[in-house]
């Protein structure tokens, strides 16, 4: 077994002889193999990846640390394997699948007891929250693709261009530059639509005086990037400049608060307090950030009151914003790596207000 599987095996919940990993991202984390179906059984000394015939050959090539077993009827193969390994109790993930799926898995296990607690999720969370060098390199590669694609797109921003066209062109560029996919539905919104933190690109055409928000990311070898930049098109008002400056300063304060040993909630409070004191209390509704990795939103959550202590190797975003309903909004987001004495910012694009057009 590889190092992560060995650690998981040593962290099996009390009373469990094995863990059954069903969720796609957790299976990929422990095996490095991407598939939309499959089951990973981890005992204290061995691991088994169960796949159907669509994935057998690819899994055998890509997964050297687990025995790959092809199944035709999963319930029969799983019961046979559990009997052979003399497994009496299996721990299940508490998240990653629906209640109906959990009942279906329990039925497949037959007489084998299932352990349904948060213990397995907590054990996996402790592993995934600290990124390895290889994971960081993939996130960095995704970030470089994102930045290059956005840089190449900016000359296309002209009066009359539709939000939806910007999103389509940006996705094309991200994929052409080597990404497997986009990290999420790209946010390319302008004008009054920027007051919606997760606005959807539509038919709105860019006008002079608009803010344009790009919340973008690429997926590279399973790992995500996440970055937001807000640009101005044509001359903007003093109020817009003030809001932008406040968000940029709040974001820097949040970044300065990131370091190993600091609670995640303290980072949120640092950025949020500055925005509130600047006269925009109630205009920043979402959390200041979140972890990034195999999932675009994962632990740790950089949210008010979160007591999670940041540790070196965590990767997270810092993304405060101000949203004035019916007027405009501004968000600036960077992805960073937590270090002992601060953070390493993976984003290199400038954050000073840039006026396009």
N, C-alpha and C positions, 0 to 999 in steps of 0.2 A: 504494500500500500504506500501511496505517497505521503508526504509529511502531514498535509491537511487531513487526510483520511485517518492517519494514525492518531492525530490529536483528537479528532471526533470520536474515534473508537475508545479513547481513554476517558472521554467526557460523557459517555452514554449515561442516561439517567438511571438512578438506582432502581434495581428490579428489572431493567430491560436487558435482554440478551443481544439485541440488534436494533438498528434504526432503519426505517424505510423512508428514503428521500424521494419525494414525488415531484416537487416543484421544479420547473424547468431551470430557473437560475441557480438553485442550490445543486442540482445535478451537474450543471455545467461547472460550477465552482469547484466541486470535488473531483471531477473527471476531466475537465477541459474539453468535453465533447458536447457539441450543440445538437439538440434534437427536440422536436416538439412533443415527443412521447418517450416513455421509458421509466424504469424504476431502479433505484440504487439501494441495494441492501448492504448495510455495513454492520459486521459483527465485531467482536473485540479483537479479532485476529485476521479477518479477511473481508473483502468487499466484492460485490457482484453487481454488474450492470445488466439488467434485463431489457432487451429490446426486441422488436419484431423484425421480420426479414428485410424491411426497408433500410434498416440501419446496421445490420449485423457486420457486414464487411468493413464499413467505414469505422464503426466502433472498435473492431478488432485491431485496426491500424492505428487508431488515435488514442486508445485507452490501454496503456501497458500495465497500469497499476491495479486494475480490477479484472476479474474473470468475466468475460462477456458471454451471456447466455441468451440464445434466441428462443423466443417462445411463440407458440401458435395459439395456445389457450393459456392466458396469463395465470388464471386461478390454479390450474393444474401444475404449471411449472413452479409457481411460487410456493404452493403447498409441499411439493416434492423437495424443493430446496430447503425450506424451513424444517422439514422432517429430517433430512440428511444432516443438517447442521445442529439438530436437537435444540432448536430455538423455541422457547415457550412464551416469551413476551417480547413484543416489538413496539418500540416507541415511534409515534407518528408526529409529523410536523403539525403545529397548530394553525399554520397559515399556509397560503399557497394553493389551496384548493377548497372547493365548496363543501358544505355539510353533506350533500348528496354523494359527493365523491368519497368522503370519509366513510360513509355507511357502506358504499360499494367495496372499498378496500377492506373494511372489517369483515364483510361477507366472504371475500376471497381468502382471508386468513383462516377462516374456519374456527377450529378450537384454540388457535393461538391467541393468547391474551394481547390486547392492545393497551398501550400506555398513552393517554391523551392528556398531556400537561404542557406547560410552556417551557419545560426544561430543555427539550431538544432544540426548540427555536432559539432559546437563550444561548445554548452552546454554539450553535451555528453562527448566531449573531456576533459572539465574541471573536470568532475566527474571521468573519467577513468584514468586520468594521475596521480592522487594521489591514491596509493594503500591502502586498508584497512589491518588491521592485519590479517584477514582471507586470503586475497589474497597473502600477503607476505608469509604466512605459506605454501601455496600451491606451490609458486615459490621455496621456500627453499626446500620443499620435492622433487620437480622435480630436483633441483640442487644436492641434496644428491644422488639421483638415478643415475644421470649422472656421478658424480665423482666415485661412486662405480663401475659402469659398465666399465668406462675407466681404472680404476685401475686393475680390473680383466682381462681386455683385454691385457694390456701391455706385459705380459709374452708370448703372442702369436706372438709378433713382432719379426720375425726372418728373416734372409736372404732368399729371394725367395718367401716370402709371398706376395700375390697380394693385392693391395689396396681394390678391391671389396670384398675380403674375410674378411678384417678387418671391412668394413662397415656392412656387413651382420651379423658378429658375435657380433658387438657392438649393433646393433639394437635388436638382440635376447636377449642380456644381459639386455638392458634397459627395454624391455617389461617384462622379467622374474622377474626383481626386483620390478615390480609393476606399471610401467608407463602405461598410456593408449595408448601411441604412442610415436614416436620420434617427436621432435619439428619441424624438417625440414629434407630434404634429407641430411644425414650425410656426412660431408666432411672428408674423410680419404685419403689423397694424399701424395705422396712422391717424392723425387728427384726433377727434373726440374718442375714437375707438381705443386710444392708448390709456384711457381712464379705466379700462377693464384689464386687470392683471393677466388674465388668460383669454384675451379676445381672440376671435377666430378670423383669419384673413378672409376678406370678402371682396365685393365689387367696388369698394370705395377707392376713388382716384386721388392721388396725392395732390395737395394744393400748397401754395406758398404760405408759410406761417405754421405748418404742421410740425409736430414731433412725430418721429417714426421709431417704433420699438421693434427691435430684432431680438427675440429670445430663441436661440438656435443651439443645435448640438448634433454631433455625429456619433455613429456607432461603429467601433472598430474592434474586430475580433471579440465581440461580446461586451465591450466596455464603452461607457457613455462619456460624452463631454457635455457641458452645459454652460452657456454664457449669454448675457444680455447686454446689449448696447442700445442707447437711445440717441438718435441723431435729430437735427433740426433741418427743415427744408425751407430755404429762403429766410428772410428776416423774422426773428421771433421777438416776443414781447419781453419787457423787464420781468414780468411775473413768471414767465416760462424760464427765464435765465435764473431767477432766484430759486425756483423749485429744483431746477437741475443742479445748481450749485449745492443746495441743501442735501440732495440725495448723494451726490458725489462725496461730500464731506462725511456724511453719515456712513457711507460704505467704507471709506478709509478708516474711520473710527472702529467699525466692526472688524475690518481686517487687522488693525493694530491690536485688537483684543484677543485674537486667535493665538493660542500657544498651548502646549502640553500642560496639563494641570488645571486649566481654566474650565469651568462648567459651561456647557453649551448655552445655557440660558443667559449667562453673563454676556456672551457675544451678542445675542439678540437684544438684551437690555441696553448695551452700549450704543448700538445703531438706532434703536427705537427711541431711546431717551433724547438723543440729539434731534431727531425729527420732531418729537413732541415739543421740545423746548424752543424749536424754531418757529412754532406756531401752526404746525400741521398735525396736531393730535387727532387721531381717528382716521387719518388718511393713509395709514399703512396697516392694512388688515392681515396680511399673510405673515408667515414666519420668516425670519431673516435668512434661513438657509436649510440645507439638507445634505445628507451624505450622497455620494455619487460612486457608482461602480458598475456591477452587472445589472443593477436596476438604476433607473434615472433618479428615483427617490428611494433612498435607503438610510439606514442609521449612520451617523447620529442626526437627529432632527435638531436644528439650531432654532429653538423655539422658546418662548417665554416660559420660565419655570423649569426647563429641562435640566435635571441634575446630572446628566451624563458628563463625566469628566473627559475632556479631550485628551487624546494620547498621540504621540508621534506616529505617523503613518496613516492617520485618518485622512480621508479626502472629503471635502465638503464645500458647499457654496456659501457665499456671502452676497445677498441680493436684496437690500432694502429698496423701498420704492415709495413714492407719493402719488396718490391717485385722486384727482379732483373730478368728481362725477359730472359728466356733461361737458367737461372742458378738455382735459388732457391728463396724461400720466407720465411718470418717468421711473424707470428701473435700471439699475446698473448691477451686473452680476459677474463675479469671478469664481472660478473653482480653484481651491488651494489645497496644499498638503500641510498638515499640522506638523510642526517640528518642536524640539525641546524649547527653543527660545523664540518661537514665532511661527511663521508659515512661509511656504514657497508658493508664489502665485503662478499658476499654470497659464494664465491669460496674459497676452502681451499687447493686445490692441489698446490704443490710448483711450482715456476716459474723459478728457476735457471735452467740452461741448464742441462738436464739429457741425458746421453748417454746410449742407449739401445744396447744390443748385445755385 
